[in-house]
Amino acid sequence: DIQMTQSPSSLSASVGDRVTITCRASQSISSYLNWYQQNPGKAPKLLIYAASRLQSGVPSRFIGSGSGTDFTLTISSLQPEDFATYYCQQSYSTPRTFGQGTKLEIK
Amino acid sequence: QVQLQESGPGLVKPSETLSLTCTVSGGSISTYYWTWIRQPAGKGLEWIGRIQSSGITNYNPSFKSRVTMSLDTSKNQFSLNLTSVTAADTALYYCARRRQQLGGDWFDPWGQGTLVTVSS
């Protein structure tokens, strides 16, 4: 199985900050990487697919980049509704696997 | 707009079978692949497997031979059966639609999730 490792596991930031979350795959996954946002008590929501493609309806402050083994999700200017947990997920091979999550908290 | 809703028993006894159904509305189940994903309390996400409209399935090997998925096109539903459950199978179970493009795939949308507790 491909292991997905996110860093940091948790992050404190303020509204308006620029934050970056990193996801590393245990082997090259080309650009087959997706990002999800999960708010407490809610299902995950797709933000970014194919490493950098913004899902329809998702604000443009969410930016995905990377290829191979290293990927990033950047939120250019944090909004109050962005404080949530973020997961990366690879679709290069089966079984599909997720990172352990990064919890973004208000400073 | 496609919406998914999980249903099934919230409590299952150890060694018994967990059975969940996902009802799809706003679109035909015959068009896409469909997926089950679970999340133990306070933990991350685990892909269980997927089923396509033809009935072809792919399962996570970590579940060995315990998992079976099926679909009922007449009801626009798909189902998950997980046998010989233990406390480790206690989790929030999500169904989701698989979308694919450019060689990759992703999950969107998701159901709201249903909590299944394994306990005697």
Interface residues (C-beta under 8 A of the other chain):
Chain A: D1 S30 S31 Y32 L33 N34 Y36 K42 A43 P44 K45 L46 Y49 A50 Q55 Y87 Q89 S91 Y92 T94 P95 R96 T97 F98 G99 Q100 G101
Chain B: G44 L45 E46 W47 G49 N58 N60 P61 S62 Y94 A96 R99 Q101 L102 G103 G104 D105 W106 F107 D108 P109 W110 G111 Q112 G113
